[in-house]
Amino acid sequence: MAVPVSRYPTFSHGVHPPESKDDTRGLPIRQFPFAPSLVIPLAQHIGKPSVPVVREGQEVARGQLLAEADGFVSVPQHSPASGVVRRIGLVPSIAGKMVTGIYIEPFPGSSQEVAEGERCDLDTATPDEIIAAIQSAGVVGLGGAAFPTHVKLRAPEGKHIDTLILNGIECEPYLTTDHRVMLEQTADVHVGIRYLLKATGAERAIIGIEANKLDAAEALEAAIPEDLPVTVGVVQVKYPQGAEKMLITALLGSEVPSGGLPADVGAVVVNVATAAEIGRLLPHGRGIQERVVTLTGPAVRRKGNYRIPIGTPLRFALEHVEASEDVSRVFLGGPMMGQALSSLDIPITKGTSGFVAFTERETGRQPPEYPCIRCAYCVDACPIHLNPSQLGLLAKIGDYERMADELHLMDCFECGSCSYVCPSHIPLVQRFRLAKSVVRERRAAE
């Protein structure tokens, strides 16, 4: 007998926005063509930008190293296509500023094949060698944060990792990339888990999946090798169940302390698509040159999940999927935590899990903001039990230090649940994001 959805484990609070996944959840991953020009930013990850090792006018092969890592908290970039380096200069970014990048013009008829490199042998490689191979492959968190994966795998001094958690939740509305990866790359996921278990020294792995993806849970569970200590944990459908701390609470019953890391409770969390990419790349010694992206939304006619070369300009991608001419807003990521773009010239990067395009009909005129009525809807929604109402009032008067020192502002991970439920339409999460940036700048200056 099926278990009622409410019986699956979860965390307290949270919200239930419309899922809006039906348009793409059943569509298989399709390969995307090369754009006439590919734009590869050198800062596609948290940490130091990579350093170019190619020159303008140089011919490069698909998968060839373009830029090397600049230190430990950095990753290299690889060529998404065989072609010519046309320019090394400024490229547009999601943050709205220009960053350094490499422009590549693919050869006409450039192949999608990638040459074999120096493979990382799972049986003989040490944990340090696996971590180095993951860095060399340029792998970052593919769930959107783009944190260098190899950094996350090295436990802080004095901490022991006993549980590896694979995050297959994908609770953000509209996005279905992880869902399709779990269905179509089950073998890659399990190979990736083997590398990750050896790299971290964890004794077991749990794949966390929401109850709206039972087909993926069944596929992964059926494919688990007998010698692999992996279980599948199905959790309740709720936003933001995919946040690290929320997932750890649901699966392990443990709470990551304020200001702490998953390692504080003996866990490390890796996105399931990241694990699949590790399982796909390391046995062949390749670097990441493409990723699966959901292109969807009311303004997109050919919705779907596509394996897209890194550096593909969004404008080209939207033209290929026949987006409407009256596109009024495009979100990088989903509508809850994603960012509305100011330009269609930014490229798809390693952290791009999806683009959601809307027309004027869906966005329309934004409702006016009203004063806070202290209804406490936001308090009931906040998954980490902050007081968004009080934080919002302090943000309005610029009392950022009190927000951080007394009301734990820096614990907010900007999920947007408070803004979603606010009847006064107060842009709470935007104000918290600004406040956090000011606090960080002040503390860095001190």
Secondary structure, DSSP 8 states (H G I E B T S, - for coil): ----GGGS---SS-B------TTTTTS--EE----SSEEEES--SSSS--EE---TT-EE-TT-EEEE--SSS---EE-SSSEEEEEEEEEE-TTSSEEEEEEEEE-TT--S---------TTT--HHHHHHHHHHTT-B-TTTT--BHHHHHS--TT----EEEEE----STT--HHHHHHHH-HHHHHHHHHHHHHHHT-SEEEEEEEGGGHHHHHHHHHT--TTS-EEEEEE---BTTTSHHHHHHHHH-----TT--GGGGTEEEEEHHHHHHHHHHGGGT----EEEEEEESTTBSS-EEEEEETT-BHHHHHHHTTB-TTEEEEEES-TTT-EE-S-S--B--TT--EEEEEEHHHH-S-----------HHHHH-TT---HHHHHHHHHTT-HHHHHHHH-GGG-----HHHHH-TT---HHHHHHHHHHHHHHHHHH-
